[in-house]
Amino acid sequence: MAVVISIRNLCWLPLMAVLFSLFSLQSMAQDADSGADPAAKNKAKTILVLGDSISAGFGIPMQQGWVALLSKELQRNDAKIQVINASISGDTTQGGVSRLPGLLAKHQPDLVIIELGGNDGLRGTPIKLIKHNLTTLIQLSREAGSDILLAGMQIPPNYGRKYTQSFREIFPTLAQQHNTLLVPFILQKVVEKQGLMQADGIHPTAEAQPLLLQSVLPAVTSWLKDTPPA
């Protein structure tokens, strides 16, 4: 009797092996279909800041600038968030158009913060050209799979009422047209208080940087909440 049972058990072994193989193949196929990628799940979110001297920290140590403060604030809650500051003092929207494709290819950001246009306005660049360049920056970012946050700027009234108003309206108009996030005026909290601008009257002091952060942080935080994990 014992010998008969052993033979029966042995007869089942090939069938069990076949069933196990089929089950393994099915599991592998399901994993492939679901696109499961452990590395992708652990991918850090990347924020690229494309700006001018306001974001480059002109006249102050870069580690005290609002972009560095943003990085510290975000990493306090999520160490996987990476903030890259690609800002250059004196840059314009045209310069941004020239630089952005390479930055997008290199860093593959999830969010692009565009803080450009102030130097264009101070130079009296035609409004249509500024809008065209900013639109190009938005389109390039979106084509690369990035979300966009426009950080708006305003210029002094001595450029004429019509030009000053038209410049101010560029940012909310484009944000509405292209459905982007918006900070209407990144210096709003700074200009409301005296003594927070450097001697040139254009660039914020180190003491003003936390106020710039306060202007940008709510929009970034909202984006993070609405963006699914990588």
Secondary structure by P-SEA (a helix, b strand, c coil): caaaaaaaaaaaaaaaaaaaaaaaaaaaaaaaaaccccccccbbbbbbbbcccccccccccccccaaaaaaaaaaaccccbbbbbcccccccaaaaaaccaaaaaaccccbbbbbccaaaaaacccaaaaaaaaaaaaaaaaaabbbbbbbbbbbcccccaaaaaaaaaaaaaaaaaaccccccccaaaaaacccccccccccccccaaaaaaaacaaaaaaaaaacccc
